[in-house]
Amino acid sequence: MLDAMRGAGLGPAKALELREDGKLTRYRVEGDKSGSRNGWAVLYSHPVMAGAFGSWKTGESHTWREATTTPPTPAQRAELQRQMKAMQQARAAEQAAVHASASERAAKLWAWAHPATNAHPYLQRKRVPAIGVRQLRDMLVIPARDVTGTLHTLQFISPDGSKRFLTGGRIRGCYFAIGRPAGLLLLAEGLATGCTLHQATGAAVAVCFNCGNLEPVARALRAKFPRLTMVICADDDAATSNNPGVTHATAAARAIGGSVAVPRFPEVRP
């Protein structure tokens, strides 16, 4: 299964011995930062060698079964299905534990951080104010909460603009809220865009952190605010294949019956 893991881009960063007893193994994926264990793998040796693996960082998962010339018997197929269900349960339980641990760390770091000021280099460069964010050493700290207000993880932005999230935290469906919605709610990807939209319109904004999270956040907010007008404010990734910013924004709007707003830059695109 190790070859399949490497082929999927989820190979271990160092030698990994997979247990064959169906117990979940966590590991650092090659290319991930030191100390992280975003990769997971489960392996069974009976009735045939089979397993599953994936990454909590990317959310992807894959199944694997050893190639054989003899098809499995009905009994073996039933056992494989039972094992796959057990793998899913083990993965879900471990992921819940990882998320819970990250949520606790996020709460502590958020409590230690102090309110940020407009003097932070990143905010000055983007020409936006420090609205509801904090600072820890030289990093901006942005909370990611679900629709109930529960803090799940934190995003850190360095003075040079580099961004990272707290290891192991849940991001899907979580967002940073700017303002309170009153008839209109805007959804955007990043902090600077969200602050700019709030300044320009006065409307509440949900910062979703990345384009892939627009739809999960939009669905969660639609369930909370069924009658609210929502506009998905897309990043126009015109230079990137398939323009993921506009593509994901359009899908999110379609999923909740919202609208899409796409920026126009005459000096770049006629």
N, C-alpha and C positions, 0 to 999 in steps of 0.2 A: 504494500500500500504506500510505502514511502515514495516510490517512483511516481505514483498517481498524485501524491501531495505536491511533489516538486513540479510535476507537469501542470498543476493548477495554480502554480505560483504561491503555494502555501508550504513549501519545504521548511523543515526545521533549521534554525540558525546554527545548531550544533548537533552532534550525534544524538539520536533519539531512539530508545528501545521501547517499542510499543508492546503493551501488555495484551495478552490474548484472552482476557477473562471478561471483556465487556465493560471494564471500568474506564471512565473518562480520564484521559491524559491531557494536561494543559502544557503548552510549550511556546517558545518565542519563535515567531515566523521570521524567516530570513528577510532582512531589510527593515524589520520593526526595531524600535529603539531598545537599547539595553535595559533589561529588567522587566520588560513587558512579557505577558503570556497570553496573547490574544488568540493563539491557535489552540484547537482542541481536536482530539482524535479518539475514536472508540474502535476496538477490534475484537472480533470473535474468531475462534479457530474451528468451531463445530456448529453445524454439520459440514459447512465449507468455510474456508477463510473469507470473511467479509467484514466490512466496517463502514465507518463514515468519518468525515473530517470537515473542518471549516475554520472560519475566523470570526470572532466576535467583533473585530474592528470593522470588517467590511460587510458582515452579515451573511456572507455566502456559506453554503454547505454543499457537500458532495458525498455520494455513496460509492462504495467500491466492492467488487466481488472478484475473487480469484478466478481467472479463466480456466475452464475445464471442458473436456470433450464430452462429458456425460451430463445431461440436463438433470437438475435436482428432482428428486421424487416429491410427490405431494406432501409427504411428512416433512421433508427437508424445506420445502417452500413455506409451509406453515411455521416451522421453527425460525426461518429467516425473517418472516413477517413479525414474529414475536420479538426477535432480537432488534429489528429496526424500530419497533415501538419503544422498546426499552432504551435504545440509544437516544431517541427523541426526548424521552422523559429525563434521562441523565443529563443531556445537554441543557434542557430547560431548567433543571434544578441547579446546575452549576452556574448557568448564566444569571439566574436570579440571585445567587449568592454573590457573584462578582458585582452585579449592579448594586446590591445592598451595601456591600463594602465601600464601593466608590461613592455612593450617596452619603455615607457617614463621613468619609474623607472630605467630600465637597462641602458639607456643612461646617466642618472645622476650619477649613481654609477660608471659606466665605466669612466666618466670624472673625478670623484673624486679620483679614484684609481691611483696609481703610478706604473711605470714599475717594474716588479718583477726582482729579481736577482737570480743567481744560488745558493745563500746561503739559500734559503727557505728549511726548513727541508724535505718537501715532495719531492722536486726536488733532493736534495742530496741523499735521500734514494733510489730514483728511478734511480739516476745517469744520469739525463737528464738536459739540459739547459733550461733557461727561454726564450722560443722562442715566442715572441708576446703576452705574458700573462702579467697581471698586478697583483697588490697586494693591498688589502684593510685591514688594521690592520694586522692580522697574516694569512689572507686567500688569496690563489691564486684566481684570477678572470679570468675566461675563457669566451670569448664572443661566443654566438651562433647566427649566421647570416644565412639568406637564400641566394639563388643564386644571388640575386640582390645586396647583401651586406648590407641589412637592418638588424639592430641589434634587436633581439626579446627577448632574455633572457640572463642570466649569470649563469654559474656554479661556485660554490665556493668550494675550496678544502682546508680543514684545515690542520695544520701541521701533525696531526695523520693520514691523508689520508681520513677522512670522507668527503663525497660529498653531496651537496644539490644544488637545483636550485632555482632561484628567483620565488616566488609564483606567479602563474597565467601566467607565460610566455609560449610562444609557443616553443616547442622543435621539433616536427615532421617536418622533412625536413630541419632542421637547423643544422649547423656544424661549427667547428672552422678550419680555413684554415691555414696550415703551408706550406709556399713556394708557388710558382706559377707553375701550370702544364705546362710541355713542352714535350708532347708526352705520358707521363705516369702519372697516378694519383692513389694513394693508398688510400683506405678507411679503417679506423680502429675504434674501439670503444672508447678507452680512451686516455687522454692526454699523459700519460707516454709512452704508446705503439706507439702513433703517433709520438712523439719526437724521440723515439728510431728508428723507421722506417726511418724517415727523415735523422737522423744522419748516419744510415747504408747505405742508398741508394742514398741520395741526391735528391730523388723524392719528389714531392709535396704530401701532405697528407691532407685528410679531416677527422677530428675527429668527429665522429657521436654521442658520449656520451653513447650509449647503443646499444645492438644488435638489438632491435626492430626498431631502427631508421636507420639501415644500408640501408634497401631497399628504404624507402622514400627519403633519401639523394642521394642514387645511381640513382634513377629515375630522380630526379631534376637535378643532375649533368650531366646525360646522355643527357637530353633535352638541356642543355647549351653547352655541349661539345660532339656532336654526333660522332666525329671520334676519340676521345681520348681513349687510352688503359687504362682500369681501372682494378685494382686488389683489391678484397675485402680481407683484412687481418683479418682472424678470430681469436677470442679468443677461445682456445681449452678448453671448459668447460667439460672435460672428467668425472669429478666427479659428474656432475649434470645430472639428468634425461633428456634424449633426446638431450643432448649437445646443448643448445640454441645458443651458440656462433657460432658453425659450421653450425647449421641448418639455422639460419637467414642469415649468410654470403653466404651460398650456394643459398638460395632463392634470395638474392639481386643480386648475380652474374648472375643467370639464367634470372632475370628480365631485365637486361641491356646488356646481351651478354658479360659479363666480366669473369674474372678468380677468383679462390679462392686460397689463400695461407694459409696453416694451420701450425702452429709451431710444431716442434717435440722436445720433451725433453727426450732423451735416458735414463736419470737417473730415469725418472718417468714412461715413456711408451716405451716399446721396439719397 
